[in-house]
């Protein structure tokens, strides 16, 4: 990474609720990387635990934004996608990747569409199949087990064996150019595992972090954003997964016990720890 490195993140803005762009922008920026944003939609809150939220779909704006960037000669060293507002946007995002990514740039796809065995509100299998097409443009894909099952047309269950997780990661290699980062290996009682599959070298690594017994919206965004930042700082995929997992764990630990804070994790309080994690994890 050099001092002029630029990343574009494409996902929604939830005006309240720590997720998507309100997580990605500060975390990736904290790695010292200039971060541009392309909102897919603007929501009054995120869709988990809130009722009556407003949604402003920005699908029609995407082509004109791309055309303006083309006119201005704006290119990016990496493009990182998260929560996408509609199925129609996926083709527009492909055009943006084709047009605005530098020849040696990287693509990170977080197929943020489902968790705990269910689609997020407004998504379905048709969207998942279309998301699978977008994933194939990615150098890195970062699904959780629910998203992996929808991509693969597999039934989801509460617990997968370690062997089943490894097999799922191998099957997901059809959906990436280089790496699969599959989150949610729970076969160890006190640790949470991330499977890091290197497609080119046909190798698999398992990265573990201490498990915190707490479920919250937005942790996947914290993980993905820290993974992107770490990778762009030159860390290997396994080291980036370790750093991302540690930062996410620390954010969860800051949140546990606060019964008024049920809509996300206090990631802002652990941003100062990014530098030490980059130094301590090789």
C-alpha positions as CSV (number, residue, x, y, z in Angstrom):
1,X,0.0,0.0,0.0
2,X,1.2,3.5,-0.7
3,X,0.0,6.8,0.6
4,X,-2.3,7.3,-2.4
5,X,-4.1,4.0,-2.1
6,X,-7.9,4.5,-2.6
7,X,-10.7,2.1,-1.8
8,X,-14.3,2.3,-2.8
9,X,-16.9,0.7,-0.6
10,X,-20.4,0.1,-2.0
11,X,-23.1,-0.6,0.6
12,X,-26.1,1.1,2.2
13,X,-26.1,3.9,4.7
14,X,-28.2,3.1,7.8
15,X,-28.5,6.5,9.4
16,X,-28.8,4.9,12.9
17,X,-27.4,1.5,13.8
18,X,-23.7,0.6,13.5
19,X,-23.4,-1.3,10.2
20,X,-22.6,-1.0,6.6
21,X,-21.0,2.3,5.5
22,X,-21.1,3.8,9.0
23,X,-18.8,0.9,10.0
24,X,-16.8,0.6,6.8
25,X,-15.8,4.2,6.3
26,X,-14.3,4.8,9.8
27,X,-12.6,1.4,10.1
28,X,-11.0,1.2,6.7
29,X,-10.0,4.9,7.0
30,X,-8.3,4.1,10.4
31,X,-5.9,1.8,8.5
32,X,-4.6,4.9,6.8
33,X,-6.5,4.3,3.5
34,X,-8.5,6.9,1.6
35,X,-12.0,5.5,1.5
36,X,-14.7,6.6,-1.0
37,X,-18.3,5.6,-0.6
38,X,-21.1,4.7,-2.9
39,X,-24.4,4.3,-1.0
40,X,-26.7,1.6,-2.4
41,X,-29.6,2.9,-0.3
42,X,-30.3,5.2,2.6
43,X,-32.2,3.7,5.5
44,X,-33.4,5.5,8.7
45,X,-32.2,2.5,10.7
46,X,-30.9,-0.9,9.8
47,X,-33.5,-3.7,9.3
48,X,-32.8,-5.8,12.4
49,X,-34.8,-5.0,15.6
50,X,-36.4,-1.8,14.2
51,X,-39.9,-1.4,12.7
52,X,-41.3,1.1,10.3
53,X,-37.8,2.2,9.0
54,X,-37.6,4.2,5.9
55,X,-35.7,3.2,2.7
56,X,-34.5,5.4,-0.1
57,X,-33.3,3.2,-3.0
58,X,-30.5,4.7,-5.0
59,X,-30.4,2.3,-7.9
60,X,-31.0,4.9,-10.5
61,X,-28.1,7.0,-9.3
62,X,-25.4,4.4,-9.7
63,X,-24.9,4.7,-13.5
64,X,-24.6,8.5,-13.4
65,X,-22.1,8.3,-10.6
66,X,-20.0,5.9,-12.6
67,X,-20.2,8.1,-15.7
68,X,-19.1,11.1,-13.6
69,X,-16.1,9.2,-12.2
70,X,-15.2,8.1,-15.7
71,X,-15.2,11.7,-16.8
72,X,-13.0,12.8,-13.9
73,X,-10.6,9.9,-14.4
74,X,-11.2,8.4,-10.9
75,X,-9.9,4.9,-10.3
76,X,-9.6,2.7,-7.2
77,X,-7.0,0.3,-5.9
78,X,-9.8,-1.9,-4.4
79,X,-13.5,-2.1,-4.3
80,X,-15.3,-3.6,-1.3
81,X,-19.0,-4.4,-1.5
82,X,-21.4,-5.0,1.4
83,X,-25.1,-4.7,1.8
84,X,-26.6,-4.0,-1.6
85,X,-30.0,-2.4,-1.8
86,X,-31.6,-4.3,-4.7
87,X,-31.0,-7.1,-7.2
88,X,-30.9,-4.5,-10.0
89,X,-27.9,-2.9,-8.5
90,X,-25.7,-6.0,-8.9
91,X,-25.3,-5.5,-12.6
92,X,-24.5,-1.8,-12.1
93,X,-21.8,-2.8,-9.6
94,X,-20.2,-5.2,-12.1
95,X,-20.0,-2.2,-14.5
96,X,-18.3,-0.1,-11.8
97,X,-15.8,-2.8,-11.1
98,X,-15.1,-3.2,-14.8
99,X,-14.7,0.5,-15.3
100,X,-13.2,2.0,-12.1
101,X,-10.9,-0.6,-10.7
102,X,-7.2,-0.3,-11.5
103,X,-5.8,-3.2,-13.6
104,X,-4.0,-4.6,-10.6
105,X,-6.8,-3.7,-8.1
106,X,-8.5,-6.1,-5.7
107,X,-12.2,-6.8,-5.2
108,X,-13.6,-7.8,-1.8
109,X,-17.2,-9.2,-1.7
110,X,-19.0,-9.5,1.6
111,X,-22.3,-11.1,0.4
112,X,-24.3,-9.4,3.2
113,X,-27.8,-10.8,2.7
114,X,-28.5,-13.4,5.4
115,X,-27.7,-14.7,8.9
116,X,-28.9,-17.2,11.4
117,X,-30.6,-19.3,8.7
118,X,-32.7,-16.5,7.2
119,X,-32.5,-13.9,4.5
120,X,-32.4,-10.3,5.6
121,X,-35.7,-8.5,4.9
122,X,-36.2,-8.1,1.1
123,X,-33.8,-10.7,-0.1
124,X,-34.5,-14.2,-1.5
125,X,-32.9,-17.0,-3.4
126,X,-33.0,-15.1,-6.7
127,X,-30.9,-12.4,-5.1
128,X,-28.5,-15.0,-3.7
129,X,-28.0,-16.5,-7.1
130,X,-27.3,-13.0,-8.6
131,X,-25.0,-12.3,-5.7
132,X,-23.1,-15.5,-6.6
133,X,-22.4,-14.0,-10.0
134,X,-21.0,-10.9,-8.4
135,X,-18.9,-13.0,-6.0
136,X,-17.1,-14.5,-9.0
137,X,-15.5,-11.1,-9.7
138,X,-14.1,-11.1,-6.2
139,X,-10.5,-11.8,-5.2
140,X,-11.9,-12.3,-1.7
141,X,-15.4,-13.4,-0.6
142,X,-16.4,-13.3,3.1
143,X,-19.7,-15.2,3.6
144,X,-21.1,-16.5,6.9
145,X,-22.5,-20.0,7.0
146,X,-26.1,-18.8,6.1
147,X,-24.9,-16.9,3.1
148,X,-22.7,-19.8,2.1
149,X,-25.6,-22.1,2.2
150,X,-27.7,-19.9,0.0
151,X,-24.9,-19.5,-2.5
152,X,-24.5,-23.2,-2.6
153,X,-28.2,-24.1,-2.4
154,X,-27.6,-26.1,0.7
155,X,-29.8,-26.4,3.8
156,X,-28.6,-24.4,6.8
157,X,-28.3,-25.7,10.3
158,X,-27.3,-24.4,13.7
159,X,-24.1,-26.3,13.9
160,X,-21.8,-27.7,11.1
161,X,-19.0,-30.1,11.8
162,X,-15.5,-29.0,11.1
163,X,-15.4,-31.4,8.1
164,X,-18.6,-29.9,6.7
165,X,-17.2,-26.4,7.0
166,X,-14.1,-27.4,5.2
167,X,-16.1,-29.0,2.4
168,X,-18.3,-25.9,2.2
169,X,-15.3,-23.7,1.8
170,X,-14.0,-25.9,-1.0
171,X,-17.3,-25.7,-2.8
172,X,-17.3,-21.9,-2.4
173,X,-14.0,-21.7,-4.3
174,X,-16.1,-21.7,-7.5
175,X,-17.4,-18.3,-6.4
176,X,-14.0,-16.5,-6.1
177,X,-10.9,-15.7,-8.1
178,X,-8.5,-16.2,-5.2
179,X,-9.7,-16.6,-1.6
180,X,-12.7,-17.8,0.5
181,X,-12.9,-16.5,4.0
182,X,-15.7,-18.6,5.6
183,X,-16.8,-17.3,9.0
184,X,-18.5,-19.4,11.7
185,X,-16.5,-22.6,12.4
186,X,-17.8,-23.4,15.9
187,X,-16.4,-26.9,16.4
188,X,-14.1,-25.6,19.2
189,X,-16.0,-24.8,22.4
190,X,-14.1,-21.6,23.4
191,X,-12.9,-20.4,20.0
192,X,-14.5,-19.2,16.8
193,X,-12.8,-20.2,13.6
194,X,-12.5,-18.6,10.1
195,X,-11.6,-20.9,7.3
196,X,-9.2,-19.2,4.8
197,X,-9.0,-21.1,1.5
198,X,-6.4,-20.2,-1.1
199,X,-7.9,-21.3,-4.4
200,X,-4.7,-20.9,-6.4
201,X,-2.5,-23.0,-4.1
202,X,-5.3,-25.4,-3.0
203,X,-4.4,-24.7,0.6
204,X,-6.6,-24.1,3.7
205,X,-5.8,-22.4,7.0
206,X,-7.9,-22.1,10.1
207,X,-7.7,-18.9,12.1
208,X,-9.2,-18.8,15.6
209,X,-10.2,-16.1,18.0
210,X,-11.6,-16.4,21.5
211,X,-15.4,-16.8,21.3
212,X,-17.7,-14.3,23.0
213,X,-21.2,-15.5,23.8
214,X,-23.0,-12.5,22.3
215,X,-24.9,-12.0,19.1
216,X,-25.2,-8.5,17.6
217,X,-26.0,-6.8,14.3
218,X,-23.0,-5.3,12.4
219,X,-20.3,-7.6,13.6
220,X,-19.9,-9.0,10.0
221,X,-19.3,-5.4,8.8
222,X,-16.7,-4.8,11.5
223,X,-14.9,-8.0,10.5
224,X,-15.1,-7.4,6.7
225,X,-13.9,-3.8,7.0
226,X,-11.0,-4.8,9.2
227,X,-10.1,-7.6,6.9
228,X,-10.1,-5.2,3.9
229,X,-7.9,-2.7,5.8
230,X,-5.5,-5.3,7.0
231,X,-5.1,-6.9,3.5
232,X,-4.5,-3.5,1.9
233,X,-1.8,-2.9,4.5
234,X,0.0,-5.9,3.2
235,X,-1.1,-8.7,5.6
236,X,-1.7,-12.2,4.3
237,X,-5.3,-13.4,4.2
238,X,-4.8,-15.5,7.4
239,X,-3.2,-12.6,9.3
240,X,-5.9,-10.2,8.0
241,X,-8.6,-12.7,9.3
242,X,-6.9,-12.9,12.6
243,X,-6.7,-9.1,13.0
244,X,-10.3,-8.7,11.9
245,X,-11.5,-11.4,14.3
246,X,-9.6,-9.8,17.2
247,X,-11.0,-6.3,16.5
248,X,-14.5,-7.7,16.2
249,X,-14.1,-9.6,19.5
250,X,-12.8,-6.5,21.3
251,X,-15.8,-4.5,19.9
252,X,-18.2,-7.2,21.2
253,X,-16.5,-7.2,24.6
254,X,-17.0,-3.4,24.8
255,X,-20.7,-3.9,24.2
256,X,-21.6,-6.9,26.4
257,X,-23.5,-5.9,29.5
258,X,-25.0,-2.7,28.1
259,X,-28.7,-3.6,27.7
260,X,-29.5,-0.3,26.0
261,X,-27.1,-1.0,23.2
262,X,-28.7,-3.8,21.3
263,X,-28.4,-2.4,17.7
264,X,-24.7,-2.9,17.1
265,X,-21.3,-3.1,18.7
266,X,-19.1,-0.3,20.1
267,X,-16.5,-0.6,17.4
268,X,-15.5,3.1,17.7
269,X,-14.0,2.4,21.1
270,X,-11.5,-0.2,19.7
271,X,-10.4,1.7,16.6
272,X,-7.3,2.9,18.5
273,X,-6.2,-0.7,18.8
274,X,-5.9,-1.2,15.1
275,X,-2.3,0.0,15.0
276,X,-1.2,-2.4,17.8
277,X,-3.0,-5.3,16.1
278,X,-1.2,-4.6,12.8
279,X,2.2,-4.6,14.7
280,X,1.6,-7.7,16.8
281,X,0.0,-10.0,14.3
282,X,2.5,-10.9,11.5
